[in-house]
Every structure is written in structure tokens, then in C-alpha cells.
Amino acid sequence: MKNNVRRPAKIRNRRAVLLRLGKYFFRYKFTSLIIVILMLASNLLALLGPMLSGAAINAIDLETGVDFETVIKYCILMAIFYAGSSLLSYILSVMMIRLSQKIIRRMRQDVFDKLMTLPVGYFDRLQAGDIINRISYDIDTVNASLSNDILQAATGIITVVGSFIGMLLISPTLLAVFVITVPVSIWITITRSRSVRPLFRKRSAGLAALNGFSEEMLSGLKTIRAYGREPQIRDKFGEKNRQAVDAYYAADYYGSLIGPAVNFVNNLGMVLISTVGSLLYLFGRIRIGDVSSFLLYSRRFSGPINEFANIMGEIQSALAAAERVFGVLDAAPEALDAPEASELTDVKGNVAFDHVTFGYDPDAPVIHDLSFTADSGKTIAIVGPTGAGKTTLVNLLMRFYDPQSGEITIDGKEIRTVTRKSLRAAFSMVLQDTWLFEGTVFENIAYGKEDASIDEVRSAAEKAHISDYIESLPDGYDTRITDGGVNLSKGQKQLMTIARAMLSPAKMLILDEATSNVDTRTELVIRDAMLRLMSGKTCFVIAHRLSTIRNADLILVVRDGDIVERGRHEELLERGGFYSEIYRAQFE
């Protein structure tokens, strides 16, 4: 009874994937219709060939002689039909390739557009390599199946149906013999395909894990070499590589067994047909040309089944890949703004946390009943040990996550009652991990403000103390940055992100460990640039280096998700509490 319950679920899942792929075809209805017409015409012309061949052979009579005129007529018709079928097949292949490219381009765009709508938590759960694998390898796998395998399978169905009709018209007796082996071929194909499909899912997952590991290790190659961990990393890569290869081997090996097994059964059917056909001919029950036509039709009938068995592995791989792609498309997007949400305008920068509790896992909160206020234009510093919940506060401010309880307000408005776009536009950010994209220096800095002029960009670069360096580059502000600014120092990249933030008209600023990766001298330059950036804005500064927050209007000391101390720098030192311990550890 359990099997009867499980099997329909798998079938529904497979049908759901095929149905969703079909919707992409439906977007190009006219092209798809032409492809179907060409497919029918090409196969019908090819299916007339065996009938004409049998007629030509029947025109040869050992007693009355050869009717050359009839033989030539049928041979010419055969040549015309086969040539027409080949021409239509060529046009069909070209159109199918173009259609598959359109579908894949649309699918890849849909996936990327979807990624832009997903919440930050989604990317916290998946490796970047896994996501890249879905948008590249998995979609390419679907593309290969669309342009080759699906066309081959659809053509095969037409051929099977047409051949069956042809055999039925020639000799129902021989057809009865032939169909003995057909169920065996179909049974082998279906049962083996079911067992192979999970292997192709495992193959895709293994490759995704390998890509994710490779991307992570290559991004940290300097650290790996600095600590001399190359042998261990090679061993780990070798293990993941072996797992991926084993998954590939298992899927391809068991998938490839289907073809030879079906081939054997089909050849056995040919032996039976030849034997029975010879007996029928000897007893005058059938003509020799009809036996020849029947054999040709039986080969055409068996061919698609055999081909389908051979491509079944590729189709299973494509279905598994499509499931992973649709898994991204089905992911829950970031929650929509409330219907009554309003735009956050005329921002002053008064921020308040009121009894906020939050946990990435609701059962394990990292922020407990947190309350504090930040007045407009003031600087709020957040310090504490790693894992205390400092960056979590930033995630809550930007509504990357929503608290389980409590409220966060800006200028008296609860942030869940305003649109996310207007909320995030009210902040500018400078993070510990600088992000520069492939483009010119001008484009990277102007990213902070739409339609920024070159004069505005130059002014921002001057305030950020990076203009002299930019103008020393070969093409100045038109110099292209590649590979995330790999040829720039950390300080230069950080100053560029500060210049970008300076262009932003936002009234609130978030600085997350902005000087943690630079030397002391560069820190002084960055600190001066940050002071200019912070002028007149409500600032939230997350820092490990307490020297950067001495002048903060309010310092919040966070420990295990709670604010254990609050006050100005001098006040906290006088109390001799946890902040004082952190300060002495750094400077004494």
C-alpha cells in the first residue's frame, strides 16, 4: 500500500517539472507550432519509405520478370520523400536550437530576477558556488536536453505510432509476434529510469558541493598559503572531487545499461519476425516485399525505444537539474510590504529599538528584549565580542530580517509600516568587506547616487582622500576595475566605498568594521574620511577598535544579545565594567 502512495507523488513531481518546462514553450507559441508541423511532416515522409521499398521489391517477380518501370518509380519516390524528410529535419533542428536558446535565456533571466527578490536569509543558507551552479551548469544541462533529447523523444513518439500503423496494415500476424518483445523493452526502460533518476539528482548535488568548496577555497587562497594548509585543502578537495566523480560514474554507468538491454530485446524481436515471416512467405501468406517493409518498420519502431533508453539518462539529468532550477524559482521571496505601507520621506534620523527580540532560529534568540534610542545626527557605537549580535542589529535596521517581538521606529514610524525600498534608501553603508564590481572607477563611486555627475564623483573622491590615487591611474576615473579590484589595496578599496557613500543623500549611515583590515596609518586616513562622511548624519558604528569610537555620542556594549552597558567613552571607563576590560585589553 505504501508503494501505491509513493509512486504517484514521484509521477506528480515529474509531471510538474515537465508542465513548467512546457510553459516556457508556450511563451513562444508560434515557433513551437511550426516545429510541431515540421516534425510531423518530416517523420511522415520518412515513414512512407518502407512502404515504397516493399512495393518496389514486390514488383520483382521471379516468374513474370522484373517491372523496371514500377521499380524505378518507387525508387524515385523514395529518394524524393527521404530528401524532403532530411531537409525538413535540418530546418527543424535549426529552429529547435534557436527556440531552446530563447527558452534558456528566459529561464536564466527568471532565475537571476528571482535571486534579486530573495531575502538575505536564503543566501545565508546556500553556498555561492551552489547558486552559481544552478544558474549555469543546471540550466546548461536543461538546454542540452531541450535542443537534443526532447526533440529526439518527440520525433520518436511519432515514428513509433506511424511504424505501428504501418506494420498493422502489412500483417497483423507478424505484428502479434513483434509485440511480444515490446512490453519487455518498455518495462526495462521505465523501471531502470526510475532507479537512475535519484542518481542524477545526487550527481547534480555532488557537483554543486564541489563548485561551492572550490569557490570558497580559491577566495581564501592567500590565507590557506599563509597557514600552510595546502595539503589539507588538497585532501578535502580530493575527497569532494572523488564523491562528485563517484556520483557521475554511478549515474552514467547505470544509465548506460538501459540501452544495451533494450537493444538485446529488440534484436531478439527481429529474429522472431524473420523466422515467422519466412514461414508465412513459404506458405504464400505474405509477399517478400511486405516482409521487407515490415522489418524496416519494426526497426523504425524499435529505434526510438532504443534511443529513448540511451537518452533516458540525459533526460533524467535534465529533470533533476530543472528541479534544482525551479527550486530557486519556488523559493519564498522577501515578504511584500504591507498594503498600507507608506514611503519613508523627509527622514530626520531618529531611531528607536523598543523591547526587540530576534533569533535567526526563532527558538534560539540572539537579541533579547533590546531597547535604546538614537537621536538625529548622533553617533551610536556598538561594541562587543564576536557573536554578541552587533551585525544582527544592522540586519534588523535594514529589514533584512524582522524581529520576533518588539518594534523598531524611525522618526516615530514603525519600519514595518514603510516600504523596504524607501527604508533602505534612507541608509548608506560602508562594510568591512568592500564590494567593487567590474566597471570604471567612476561607475563604482557613482553607484551611490543615480545620475551622479563627474564633478560630484570627483568631489566625493576628494573628501574621501582617494582622488590623488585615482587621477594617477592610466585612465583616471575611466580606469576599469576588474575581479573586484584585486590590484587595489584594502585601504584604497575602502576609501572608494566611502566616496560612494558620500554621494548618497541618505540621512543615516552604517559603518560595520570599516577600518578592521587596514594598517594604522591608513586607518587615520580612513577615519578622517569617515568623520566627513558622518557629519550631520545619524550613524551606527560597529567596531572592534575602540580608538575609532571615542567621540561617539552613545556607546552600546553588547554581550550575548543584551546591552550590558551604555554611555560615553569616559563614563564607561570610569565604571570599570566590561567596556573597561575590552579597552584595557587593547591598549594596556
Rosetta blueprint (number, residue, H / E / L):
1 M L
2 K H
3 N H
4 N H
5 V H
6 R H
7 R H
8 P H
9 A H
10 K H
11 I H
12 R H
13 N H
14 R H
15 R H
16 A H
17 V H
18 L H
19 L H
20 R H
21 L H
22 G H
23 K H
24 Y H
25 F H
26 F H
27 R L
28 Y L
29 K H
30 F H
31 T H
32 S H
33 L H
34 I H
35 I H
36 V H
37 I H
38 L H
39 M H
40 L H
41 A H
42 S H
43 N H
44 L H
45 L H
46 A H
47 L H
48 L H
49 G H
50 P H
51 M H
52 L H
53 S H
54 G H
55 A H
56 A H
57 I H
58 N H
59 A L
60 I E
61 D E
62 L L
63 E L
64 T L
65 G E
66 V E
67 D L
68 F H
69 E H
70 T H
71 V H
72 I H
73 K H
74 Y H
75 C H
76 I H
77 L H
78 M H
79 A H
80 I H
81 F H
82 Y H
83 A H
84 G H
85 S H
86 S H
87 L H
88 L H
89 S H
90 Y H
91 I H
92 L H
93 S H
94 V H
95 M H
96 M H
97 I H
98 R H
99 L H
100 S H
101 Q H
102 K H
103 I H
104 I H
105 R H
106 R H
107 M H
108 R H
109 Q H
110 D H
111 V H
112 F H
113 D H
114 K H
115 L H
116 M L
117 T L
118 L L
119 P L
120 V H
121 G H
122 Y H
123 F H
124 D H
125 R H
126 L L
127 Q L
128 A H
129 G H
130 D H
131 I H
132 I H
133 N H
134 R H
135 I H
136 S H
137 Y H
138 D H
139 I H
140 D H
141 T H
142 V H
143 N H
144 A H
145 S H
146 L H
147 S H
148 N H
149 D H
150 I H
151 L H
152 Q H
153 A H
154 A H
155 T H
156 G H
157 I H
158 I H
159 T H
160 V H
161 V H
162 G H
163 S H
164 F H
165 I H
166 G H
167 M H
168 L H
169 L H
170 I H
171 S L
172 P H
173 T H
174 L H
175 L H
176 A H
177 V H
178 F H
179 V L
180 I L
181 T L
182 V H
183 P H
184 V H
185 S H
186 I H
187 W H
188 I H
189 T H
190 I H
191 T H
192 R H
193 S H
194 R H
195 S H
196 V H
197 R H
198 P H
199 L H
200 F H
201 R H
202 K H
203 R H
204 S H
205 A H
206 G H
207 L H
208 A H
209 A H
210 L H
211 N H
212 G H
213 F H
214 S H
215 E H
216 E H
217 M H
218 L H
219 S H
220 G L
221 L H
222 K H
223 T H
224 I H
225 R H
226 A H
227 Y L
228 G L
229 R L
230 E H
231 P H
232 Q H
233 I H
234 R H
235 D H
236 K H
237 F H
238 G H
239 E H
240 K H
241 N H
242 R H
243 Q H
244 A H
245 V H
246 D H
247 A H
248 Y H
249 Y H
250 A H
251 A H
252 D H
253 Y H
254 Y H
255 G H
256 S H
257 L L
258 I H
259 G H
260 P H
261 A H
262 V H
263 N H
264 F H
265 V H
266 N H
267 N H
268 L H
269 G H
270 M H
271 V H
272 L H
273 I H
274 S H
275 T H
276 V H
277 G H
278 S H
279 L H
280 L H
281 Y H
282 L H
283 F L
284 G L
285 R L
286 I L
287 R L
288 I H
289 G H
290 D H
291 V H
292 S H
293 S H
294 F H
295 L H
296 L H
297 Y H
298 S H
299 R H
300 R H
301 F H
302 S H
303 G H
304 P H
305 I H
306 N H
307 E H
308 F H
309 A H
310 N H
311 I H
312 M H
313 G H
314 E H
315 I H
316 Q H
317 S H
318 A H
319 L H
320 A H
321 A H
322 A H
323 E H
324 R H
325 V H
326 F H
327 G H
328 V H
329 L H
330 D L
331 A L
332 A L
333 P L
334 E L
335 A L
336 L L
337 D L
338 A L
339 P L
340 E L
341 A L
342 S E
343 E L
344 L L
345 T L
346 D L
347 V L
348 K L
349 G L
350 N L
351 V E
352 A E
353 F E
354 D E
355 H E
356 V E
357 T E
358 F E
359 G L
360 Y L
361 D E
362 P L
363 D L
364 A E
365 P L
366 V L
367 I E
368 H E
369 D E
370 L E
371 S E
372 F E
373 T E
374 A E
375 D L
376 S L
377 G L
378 K L
379 T E
380 I E
381 A E
382 I E
383 V E
384 G L
385 P L
386 T L
387 G L
388 A L
389 G L
390 K H
391 T H
392 T H
393 L H
394 V H
395 N H
396 L H
397 L H
398 M L
399 R L
400 F L
401 Y L
402 D L
403 P L
404 Q L
405 S E
406 G E
407 E E
408 I E
409 T E
410 I E
411 D L
412 G L
413 K E
414 E E
415 I H
416 R H
417 T H
418 V E
419 T L
420 R H
421 K H
422 S H
423 L H
424 R H
425 A H
426 A L
427 F E
428 S E
429 M E
430 V E
431 L E
432 Q L
433 D L
434 T L
435 W L
436 L L
437 F L
438 E L
439 G E
440 T E
441 V H
442 F H
443 E H
444 N H
445 I H
446 A H
447 Y L
448 G L
449 K L
450 E L
451 D L
452 A L
453 S L
454 I H
455 D H
456 E H
457 V H
458 R H
459 S H
460 A H
461 A H
462 E H
463 K H
464 A L
465 H L
466 I L
467 S H
468 D H
469 Y H
470 I H
471 E H
472 S H
473 L L
474 P L
475 D L
476 G H
477 Y H
478 D H
479 T L
480 R E
481 I E
482 T L
483 D L
484 G L
485 G L
486 V L
487 N L
488 L L
489 S L
490 K H
491 G H
492 Q H
493 K H
494 Q H
495 L H
496 M H
497 T H
498 I H
499 A H
500 R H
501 A H
502 M H
503 L H
504 S L
505 P L
506 A L
507 K L
508 M E
509 L E
510 I E
511 L E
512 D E
513 E L
514 A L
515 T L
516 S L
517 N L
518 V L
519 D L
520 T H
521 R H
522 T H
523 E H
524 L H
525 V H
526 I H
527 R H
528 D H
529 A H
530 M H
531 L H
532 R H
533 L H
534 M H
535 S L
536 G L
537 K L
538 T E
539 C E
540 F E
541 V E
542 I E
543 A L
544 H L
545 R L
546 L H
547 S H
548 T H
549 I L
550 R L
551 N L
552 A L
553 D L
554 L E
555 I E
556 L E
557 V E
558 V E
559 R E
560 D L
561 G L
562 D E
563 I E
564 V E
565 E E
566 R E
567 G E
568 R L
569 H H
570 E H
571 E H
572 L H
573 L H
574 E H
575 R H
576 G L
577 G L
578 F H
579 Y H
580 S H
581 E H
582 I H
583 Y H
584 R H
585 A H
586 Q H
587 F H
588 E L
